[in-house]
Each structure stands twice: as C-alpha cells, then as structure tokens.
C-alpha cells in the first residue's frame, strides 16, 4: 500500500475511528451509515476527511465500504442532477448537455447512453478519469474503486482491463466489510453483532435503532419505470 501525497478527489468522504474506517461512497445511504456509526462506535472518531480517498493502508484498522445496485445508483445520480445538484450535472451543463436532465424516461435513457458509452464518457467526462479507467468500467464503478484502493491514482495507472480490476481488488482492496444499500438494516445489524461486534457498543440498542425504520435515503429519486429502459441499456449496466 502506497504512501503517496494526498490528493483531492471530488466525490467521497472517509470517516475514521480509532479501530475502523468507513469508506463513504456517495449516494449509498452513506449519511445514515455515518450517523449510525457515530452513534454506536465504541472508539473515538479521529478524523473525517471530506473528499479524500485513503492515502495509505493501516493494517490495524478494519475497512468498511458501502455500495449500491448500479441501476438504482444511476437513477439516484440522475435525479440529483434534475434538481441542479451534483458535480456530474455541473460538468455536463458546462458541456451543453444539460437538456438530458428533464426528468423523463427518454432523458434518463439518453443520459445513460452518454454515461455508459466508453467513447462519449471520455469525451464529456474528461477529468474524472486520468488513466482511462472508463474504457472498461462504468462511472459508478470508478467511484467505488476510488475508495476501494489506497492511493487510487497510483493503482489506476496499472489497470488495463476488468480482469485487472478484479485481481487487484482481491489482492489490494481495502474492504473488510461491504454494506449494501439494498440490505442496509441486516448488514449493519450483522456488523454490530458479528465478527467485528467488539468495535461497537450495545448491539441490542443498535438493532432497535435500525428497527425504527428511520428514512435511510434522503435524496430525491424520480418515478421512472426502470423496467421500461431499452434492453441494450440494461445490458451495458450489467457489463
């Protein structure tokens, strides 16, 4: 794991405690997860690096990362842009691509075509990917990888295919625990009561907290029928 100098990265946060680190991937119920961890962590919070990936790996700590079903993730990101928010929407607006953000199925489909196509993503998203990672992974995968590796820009220079990504995640990925948006309650319950339960206080209270059903996703999401998306778009997302 590298100890390169810190670099700003425009997407995500890292919440650090004495014995674990939460790698906060944007729009994966991360606000709720951070509130939960702060409420029930046994150790003290030592730092909250806004917009920073991990600089170097600390073997004494457990690394927790959150992720989300990519199609739901893309819809959430698109919805965010439709209310004029998010760095991606700002970037596309500057490229005169803001007309896609009309909140319709067609607008979402056309937006996805831009985001998912390797050629147009490089053309319109220049600056997000310095090492052409977008040639073989999607934008949301890139966001995940930014936090899944220590000193990610150095790792990206060595990645040339999806197989490279898979191999390096197995050897150098930071994740000890993956929390999924779709199974958030059960994943957080397992975290506080399972193998790493010693890092948390009062698992019973944590379970009651989760059982309250507090709203976990506070972002606006458009009412778009995802099943109506063209098959070729769904295939691209799977790829």
C-alpha positions as CSV (number, residue, x, y, z in Angstrom):
1,X,0.0,0.0,0.0
2,X,1.4,3.3,-1.0
3,X,2.0,6.4,1.0
4,X,1.7,9.0,-1.8
5,X,0.9,12.6,-1.1
6,X,-2.7,13.5,-0.5
7,X,-4.8,14.5,-3.5
8,X,-8.3,16.0,-3.5
9,X,-10.9,13.7,-5.0
10,X,-14.2,15.3,-5.8
11,X,-16.7,12.6,-4.8
12,X,-16.4,10.9,-1.5
13,X,-15.6,11.0,2.2
14,X,-13.7,8.9,4.7
15,X,-14.9,8.7,8.3
16,X,-12.1,7.4,10.6
17,X,-12.3,6.0,14.1
18,X,-9.6,4.6,16.3
19,X,-10.2,1.0,15.1
20,X,-12.0,1.2,11.8
21,X,-12.5,3.4,8.7
22,X,-15.8,3.9,6.8
23,X,-15.2,4.5,3.1
24,X,-18.2,6.7,2.2
25,X,-19.2,6.1,-1.5
26,X,-21.7,8.8,-2.4
27,X,-25.4,8.0,-2.6
28,X,-25.2,4.6,-0.9
29,X,-27.2,5.7,2.2
30,X,-23.9,7.0,3.5
31,X,-25.4,9.8,5.5
32,X,-27.4,7.3,7.5
33,X,-24.5,4.9,7.8
34,X,-22.2,7.7,9.2
35,X,-24.9,8.7,11.7
36,X,-25.3,5.1,12.8
37,X,-21.5,4.5,13.2
38,X,-21.1,7.7,15.2
39,X,-24.0,6.7,17.5
40,X,-22.7,3.1,18.2
41,X,-18.9,3.0,17.7
42,X,-17.1,2.1,20.9
43,X,-13.9,4.0,19.9
44,X,-13.5,7.8,19.3
45,X,-13.8,9.4,15.9
46,X,-10.4,10.6,14.9
47,X,-10.9,12.3,11.6
48,X,-13.4,12.9,8.8
49,X,-11.6,13.6,5.5
50,X,-14.1,15.2,3.2
51,X,-13.5,14.4,-0.5
52,X,-10.4,12.3,0.2
53,X,-9.6,8.7,-0.6
54,X,-7.4,6.6,1.7
55,X,-3.8,7.8,1.5
56,X,-2.3,4.6,2.9
57,X,-3.4,1.3,4.4
58,X,-3.4,0.9,8.2
59,X,-3.3,-2.8,8.9
60,X,-4.5,-2.2,12.5
61,X,-7.9,-1.0,11.3
62,X,-11.0,-2.6,9.7
63,X,-12.2,-1.0,6.5
64,X,-16.0,-0.8,5.8
65,X,-17.3,0.3,2.4
66,X,-20.9,0.8,1.1
67,X,-22.2,0.1,-2.4
68,X,-25.5,0.0,-4.2
69,X,-27.2,-1.7,-7.1
70,X,-25.8,0.2,-10.1
71,X,-29.2,0.8,-11.9
72,X,-30.7,2.3,-8.8
73,X,-27.5,4.2,-8.2
74,X,-27.6,5.8,-11.7
75,X,-31.2,6.8,-11.3
76,X,-30.4,8.5,-8.0
77,X,-27.5,10.3,-9.5
78,X,-29.7,11.4,-12.5
79,X,-32.4,12.6,-10.1
80,X,-29.9,14.6,-8.2
81,X,-28.9,16.3,-11.4
82,X,-32.5,17.1,-12.3
83,X,-32.7,19.4,-9.3
84,X,-29.5,21.1,-10.3
85,X,-27.2,19.4,-7.9
86,X,-24.1,17.2,-8.1
87,X,-20.6,17.6,-9.7
88,X,-21.5,15.4,-12.7
89,X,-24.6,17.6,-13.6
90,X,-22.5,20.7,-13.3
91,X,-19.8,19.2,-15.6
92,X,-22.4,18.2,-18.2
93,X,-24.1,21.5,-18.1
94,X,-20.8,23.2,-18.9
95,X,-20.6,20.8,-21.9
96,X,-24.1,22.0,-23.0
97,X,-25.5,18.6,-22.1
98,X,-28.0,19.8,-19.5
99,X,-31.0,19.2,-21.7
100,X,-30.9,15.5,-20.7
101,X,-31.9,16.5,-17.1
102,X,-35.7,16.8,-18.0
103,X,-36.8,14.0,-15.6
104,X,-38.3,11.8,-18.2
105,X,-37.6,8.2,-19.2
106,X,-36.2,9.4,-22.5
107,X,-34.0,12.0,-20.8
108,X,-32.7,9.3,-18.4
109,X,-32.1,6.9,-21.3
110,X,-30.2,9.4,-23.3
111,X,-28.2,10.4,-20.3
112,X,-27.3,6.8,-19.6
113,X,-26.2,6.4,-23.2
114,X,-23.7,9.2,-22.7
115,X,-22.5,8.0,-19.3
116,X,-22.1,4.3,-20.2
117,X,-20.6,4.6,-23.6
118,X,-16.8,4.4,-23.4
119,X,-16.1,7.0,-26.1
120,X,-18.7,9.6,-25.1
121,X,-17.9,9.2,-21.4
122,X,-14.3,10.0,-22.1
123,X,-15.4,13.0,-24.3
124,X,-17.9,14.5,-21.9
125,X,-16.4,13.4,-18.6
126,X,-12.8,14.3,-19.3
127,X,-11.1,15.0,-16.0
128,X,-12.9,12.3,-14.0
129,X,-10.6,9.6,-15.2
130,X,-6.9,10.4,-15.7
131,X,-5.9,6.9,-16.6
132,X,-8.7,5.8,-19.0
133,X,-10.4,3.5,-16.4
134,X,-13.7,4.5,-18.1
135,X,-12.6,2.4,-21.1
136,X,-13.6,-0.8,-19.2
137,X,-15.6,0.2,-16.1
138,X,-18.6,2.4,-15.5
139,X,-18.7,5.8,-13.8
140,X,-20.2,4.3,-10.6
141,X,-17.6,1.5,-10.5
142,X,-14.9,4.2,-10.8
143,X,-16.4,6.0,-7.8
144,X,-16.3,2.7,-5.8
145,X,-12.7,2.0,-6.9
146,X,-11.6,5.4,-5.9
147,X,-12.2,4.5,-2.3
148,X,-11.7,0.7,-2.5
149,X,-7.9,1.2,-3.1
150,X,-5.3,3.1,-1.1
151,X,-3.6,5.8,-3.2
152,X,-6.1,5.0,-6.1
153,X,-4.5,7.1,-8.8
154,X,-1.3,5.1,-8.5
155,X,-3.3,1.9,-8.7
156,X,-5.2,3.1,-11.7
157,X,-2.0,3.5,-13.7
158,X,-1.6,-0.2,-13.6
159,X,-5.1,-1.3,-14.5
160,X,-5.8,-2.1,-18.2
161,X,-8.9,-4.3,-18.1
162,X,-11.8,-5.5,-16.0
163,X,-9.7,-8.6,-15.1
164,X,-7.0,-6.3,-13.7
165,X,-9.6,-4.6,-11.5
166,X,-10.9,-7.9,-10.2
167,X,-7.5,-9.2,-9.5
168,X,-6.3,-6.1,-7.7
169,X,-9.4,-5.8,-5.6
170,X,-8.6,-9.3,-4.3
171,X,-5.0,-8.5,-3.5
172,X,-5.0,-4.8,-2.6
173,X,-8.7,-3.9,-2.0
174,X,-9.3,-2.2,1.4
175,X,-12.7,-3.7,2.1
176,X,-13.1,-6.0,5.1
177,X,-16.9,-5.3,5.2
178,X,-19.2,-4.4,2.4
179,X,-22.6,-2.8,3.4
180,X,-25.2,-2.8,0.6
181,X,-27.9,-0.2,0.3
182,X,-30.5,-2.9,-0.6
183,X,-29.7,-4.9,2.6
184,X,-28.7,-2.0,4.8
185,X,-30.5,-2.9,8.0
186,X,-29.4,-6.6,8.0
187,X,-25.8,-5.7,7.0
188,X,-25.5,-3.1,9.8
189,X,-27.1,-5.5,12.3
190,X,-24.5,-8.2,11.3
191,X,-21.7,-5.6,11.6
192,X,-22.5,-4.7,15.2
193,X,-23.3,-8.2,16.4
194,X,-20.9,-10.4,14.4
195,X,-17.2,-10.8,13.9
196,X,-16.5,-7.1,14.4
197,X,-19.1,-6.6,17.1
198,X,-16.4,-5.7,19.6
199,X,-15.9,-2.3,17.8
200,X,-19.5,-1.3,18.8
201,X,-21.4,-0.7,22.0
202,X,-24.8,-2.0,22.9
203,X,-25.8,-4.2,19.8
204,X,-29.3,-4.5,21.2
205,X,-29.7,-0.7,21.1
206,X,-28.2,-0.6,17.6
207,X,-30.8,-3.2,16.5
208,X,-33.6,-1.1,18.0
209,X,-32.3,2.0,16.3
210,X,-32.3,0.2,12.9
211,X,-35.8,-1.3,13.6
212,X,-37.3,2.2,13.9
213,X,-37.2,2.4,10.1
214,X,-35.7,5.8,10.0
215,X,-35.6,7.1,6.5
216,X,-32.2,6.0,5.1
217,X,-32.2,7.6,1.7
218,X,-33.0,11.3,1.9
219,X,-32.3,12.1,-1.7
220,X,-34.9,12.8,-4.3
221,X,-35.5,10.0,-6.8
222,X,-37.7,10.3,-9.9
223,X,-40.6,8.0,-10.5
224,X,-39.1,6.4,-13.6
225,X,-40.0,2.8,-14.6
226,X,-36.6,1.1,-14.8
227,X,-38.2,-1.9,-16.4
228,X,-39.1,0.3,-19.4
229,X,-35.4,1.0,-20.2
230,X,-34.2,-0.4,-23.5
231,X,-32.6,-3.9,-23.2
232,X,-29.3,-2.6,-24.6
233,X,-29.0,0.0,-21.8
234,X,-29.7,-2.8,-19.2
235,X,-27.0,-4.9,-20.9
236,X,-24.5,-2.0,-20.7
237,X,-25.1,-1.6,-17.0
238,X,-24.7,-5.3,-16.3
239,X,-21.4,-5.2,-18.3
